[in-house]
Amino acid sequence: MTASTGTRITILVDNKAGEGLASEHGLSLWIETEGKRILFDTGQGPALGSNAPALGIDVAETDILVISHGHYDHAGGIAHVIARARGLDVYCHPGVVQSRYAIRDGEARSIGMPRDAGVALEQLPSERLHWVQEPLMLTKTVGVTGPVPRLTSFEDTGGPFYLNPEGARPDLIDDDLALWIQTEQGLVVCMGCAHAGLINTLHHIGDVTQGARVRAVIGGFHLLSAGHERLTQSIVKLRLLAPDIVVPCHCTGESAVATLCDALGERITPGEAGMTYQF
């Protein structure tokens, strides 16, 4: 694989934010590599609209928009971005547009993408909307996973997710995908929520890239409600993969972040909006 000459990743939206920036339950990453500007997820929308200009980033310059999965906290700003970045290409799984629910204490809450996001996708010219159902290279060094095989015994979607408000149809979140960037020192992996599993995703990327080393992992790991076995096994596998940098964001959960920090030490840097990484 060809390696990029330089990659810069800025956290635009996260549950936590640096001084002067907005926080919200959501995630968005701005990736600059190979002369391309890639927006990975959009958060719920409001934080993206205020944080991007505050950080000197103009979403109108977006070349590629990648949506990791069709939840409101990742797809809420789609219409905002498409309205401004007129020539962008959008990559996502066709499942992002379906209705989705979380059910807790018998109460169903809609958590799918907002209607304006779905309309914006529908109105895109067909040649600019790319449905991703298998691993795909977006550029010479940037790839997306497509659906991730669920092979580990200890990982699950991370919550009570359903495709109908009655809870009769479990949502396996098959549209969940991640992105990777090939750099001189290894892969930089970006995840939205890792509903397919952090380790499943990293192993899948390893398979697709013929065992390329993982240099960094950034994004949501959805360990918020993870039990002891899942956390323990995830740490064991991360130690074997030995990335230099792990940046847990969004849905990882404060308790899980603390456990990761205790186990992996300086490799772990908890993320927040405003943080930038240069590779």
Number of C-alpha atoms within 10 A of each C-alpha: 10 11 16 18 13 14 18 13 21 21 25 34 38 28 19 20 20 13 8 10 19 21 22 19 16 29 33 30 28 23 23 18 21 15 11 14 19 24 24 26 29 31 30 24 24 16 25 30 20 15 21 20 12 15 15 8 14 14 22 15 17 23 18 20 24 26 26 29 28 28 26 24 27 26 29 26 24 27 19 19 24 22 12 14 17 13 15 20 21 22 21 23 22 15 16 23 22 13 18 24 22 21 18 11 5 10 11 18 14 18 18 23 24 21 12 14 20 19 13 15 17 12 10 16 9 11 8 14 17 14 15 20 18 12 19 15 13 16 13 13 18 22 20 25 23 23 20 24 14 19 14 15 9 18 23 19 19 19 17 14 23 23 20 18 18 12 17 9 12 14 18 18 21 20 22 28 29 29 25 24 26 27 22 12 14 18 25 24 23 24 28 29 29 30 28 27 26 24 22 22 25 23 20 21 25 16 11 15 16 10 11 15 18 25 21 21 22 23 27 25 26 26 28 17 15 19 12 11 11 18 17 16 16 20 17 14 14 18 12 9 16 16 18 15 17 24 19 26 29 29 23 21 18 15 13 21 20 14 14 23 17 11 15 17 11 12 16 20 16 20 23 23 29 22 16 15 11 10 19
